[in-house]
Amino acid sequence: MDLKTALLQKHSKQQTVRIVNYIGADQERFDTLMDLFYKEEYRIVQRAAWVVAHCAEKYLFLLNDHLPKMVNYMVDENAHKAVRRNIVRTLTFIETPEELMGLVADACFAFLADPKEAVAVKVHAMEVLYQLYLKEPDLGNELKLLIEENME
């Protein structure tokens, strides 16, 4: 299967599942998907983002070499909104490595504080922050204040 061609076909859950099944637990195929995710035009990146999240949900180990770059991509202001939504969603499936905790926490707090941020990103950011809070309870007060400020 040519991943780029498959991503350009009808954008649907069925097509996403088909691509995820093709990639399976194959690191090389996942790496090819990640190349498209980082380097292609926005339509392919948008569709690849959904596939990346679904692959990560099934085969977390595929992310091992990609996680630092994904976290940096998540905070890139030029990245497609689907990138942020799906990377933050992906982070809900994993235990954030200690070396990325600060960057992930800062990004998720920023997403929560931004009134223009999509609700889906905020929901996933709260889940990620809760997971980080379980490791670093000091985050609890800041998270509580931010949620209370934005309850409306």
N, C-alpha and C positions, 0 to 999 in steps of 0.2 A: 504494500500500500504506500502510495506517495502521500505523506502527511499534509503537505501544503495543499495538494489537490483535494484531499478529503476535508480539510478545514474550510475550503471555499465552497464545498457543496452545501446543500440546505442546512441551515443552522437550526438544529433541533436536539432534543434530549436523546432521541434514537441515534442520531449521527454521532453525538458525543460518546455515547455508550459503545458504539461500534469502534470508534477510534481508541477508546480506553481499553477495550478488549483486545484490539490489535497490539497495542503497546504492552499490555500485560505487565509482567515483572521484568521485562527486558530493558536493562539499563541503557543500552545503545539506542534503542528506539525512543526511550524517554529523553535522552540527551539530544536527539534530533528534534524532538518536540520543543525542548527548551531553547534550542538555537532559533527556532521560528518565533518562540515567545519573546525573545529578547531583540530580534533583529528585523522582523518583518513589518510590513505596513499595518496600520491600526486594525483593519478588519481581521487579518490573520491573528494578530496578537490578541484581540478580543476573544476570538473563538478558541485559541490555544489556551487562554487563561482558564476557561471553563474545563477543558480537558485536563490541564495540569492539576487543578483542584480535585477532580475525580480520581485521577491516577494516585495522587498523594493520599487520598482517603483510603484507597485499597492497598497501596504499596509504599508506605512511608519511607522505607530505605532508599527509594529512588531519589529522594530529596537530599541525601547526605552531602553530595558535592555541590549542590545548587543553593542551599539555604542562605548563606551569606549574600550571594548575589541577588537572590529573590528579595531579601529584606531591604537591600539598598534600592532595588527597583521599585519596591512598594512605596518608598518615600520620594521617588522621582516625580517632580511636578509635571513633567511632560508625558508621563505614562498614561495610557488609556484608563478610564475609570474602572473598567472590568479587571484590569491588572490589580489595582488596589483591593477591590472587593474579593477577588479570588485568592490573592496571597494572604489577606487577613483571615479569610475562611480557612485556608490551608493551615495557618498557624494554630487554629483551634484544635487540630488533630494531633499536634506534636507537643513534646516537651521542649520549650525553647532552650537552646544551649546557653550556658552561662555567659559566654562571650558576646552573645547577641541580645541578652536581656535588656540592657540599657537602651539600645537603639529601638528595639521592638516596643518597650514600654513608652518611650518618648513619642514614637509615631502613633501608637494607639491612643495616648492621652491627647495628642494633637487632633486626631480624627474625631474623638468625642467632643472636643471643645469647638470644632469648626461647625458653625450653624449651616453651612452649605454642603456638608458631607452627607452622602447617602445613608439612609437609615440602615441598610444591610451592612455597610462598613462599620457603623457605630455599634450595631448589635454584636458583630464578630469581634470588634475591638474590646468591648466589655468582657466577652468570654476570655479572650487572650489575657486581658489585664487581671481577671479573676484567677486564672491559672498562675500568672506571675505572682499575684498576691499570696497564693498558697505557699510559694517558695520564699517570698520577701514580704512579710506582713506589713512592713513600713509603707508599702504602696497603698494600703487600705484607706488611710485617711484622705489622701489625695483623690483616690478613686471615688470615695463616698461624696466628697465635696463637689467633684465635677458632675457626678450623676445628679445630685440634688440641685445644682445650679441649672441643669438642662432638663429637668423633669417635665417641663411644659412641652 
